[in-house]
Amino acid sequence: MNAWQYKIINIRSENYRLDPNAAEQMNRLGQEGWELVSITSVNFKSGATDNIAMVFKRPAQE
C-alpha cells in the first residue's frame, strides 16, 4: 500500500489573478517531488475569491 504526504498552499488572488511569483514556488515544489492534485477557491466572507488553495502530494519519505 502506498503512503502519501500532503501539503496545502494558499496563494493570494488579487483582481482575479494569481501572483506571478507563485509559479516559482510551485516549480520548487515540483522539483521536491510534490504533485498538484487539487485546486479550489477560498472565500473569506467577502463573496470574492481571496485565495487559491492548492493541495500537493508526494510519496511518503521513509
Sequence and secondary structure as in RCSB ss.txt:
>XXXX:A:sequence
MNAWQYKIINIRSENYRLDPNAAEQMNRLGQEGWELVSITSVNFKSGATDNIAMVFKRPAQE
>XXXX:A:secstr
   EEEEEEEEEEETTEE TTHHHHHHHHHHTT EEEEEEEE  SSSS  EEEEEEEEE   
